[in-house]
Amino acid sequence: MGHPLHIASLLVHCRPEWLAAVKANLQMLPGLEMHQENANGKLVVVLEAEHESRILASIDHIQQLPGVLNAALIYHEELLEGDA
């Protein structure tokens, strides 16, 4: 049995005037990629981690960032090494 990989996508909604600061803070999180954004303060984010608890901790952290209004989990999947 292989090592698990958890993949989750989120919609992060922040105050538009805080968008640049929120993006800068998000870029510091390990395993996070930003894929889409708009001027209204909405970002599509993907998280990857070996443990589901790390995904949950990252979501909690994102929700506490200054300017963030909400971070909503849209999708989550656990893959095992060798799955494709």
N, C-alpha and C positions, 0 to 999 in steps of 0.2 A: 504494500500500500504506500502511495506517495505522500509527499508533504502537502498540506492544504494551502490554498491561496484564496483569500476572500477578496471579492471585488464588489464594490458598492458605488452607486452613483447617487449624487445629491443635487438638490436645487438649493442654492444659498441665495437668500434675499437680504440685501443690505440697503442702507440709506444711500441714495445715489451720490451724495457729497462725500461719502466714506469709501466709495468703490476702489479707488487707488490704494488706500490704506489697507482695506480688507484683502485685496489681491496680494499685496506685499506680505501680509501676515500668512495667508494661505500658502504662498510659495515656500515658506519655511518649514511646512509640515512634511515629514517623510512619507513617501508613497502616495502623494497627492498630485493630480494633474488637473489643470483647468482646461476645459474644452470649448466653452462658449460663454459669452457675456453680452449684456446689453446696457445701454446708458441708464436704464431704470433701476439698476442695481441688482440684477439677477445674473447668477453664474451657475453653469453646469460644471460639477466637479466629480472626478472619479478618484476613489481611494482603493489602494491595494495593500493588503497586510496578510501575514501568515496566521493571525489569530483574530477571531471575531471580536474579542474584547478590545483589540487595538482599533478596530473600525468604530466601535461604540465610543471609545475614549476620544477619538478624533472628532466625531460628531459633537460630543459634549464640549470639546475645546472650541470648535468652530462657533457653536452657539453662544459662547461667552466672549467672543472677540468684539471689541468696540465697533459699533456701527452695524453689526449683524442683527437683523430682525428675526430670521428663522433659517434653520438648516433642515431640510426635509429629505429623508431617505426615500429614494425613488425605486431603487433596484439593489438587490444583494444576491450574490451567488457564491457558493463554495466550490472551488474546483480542486481536484486532486492532481498531483503531478502526473503527467501522462494523459490527462483528459484533453480533448480538443474537439 
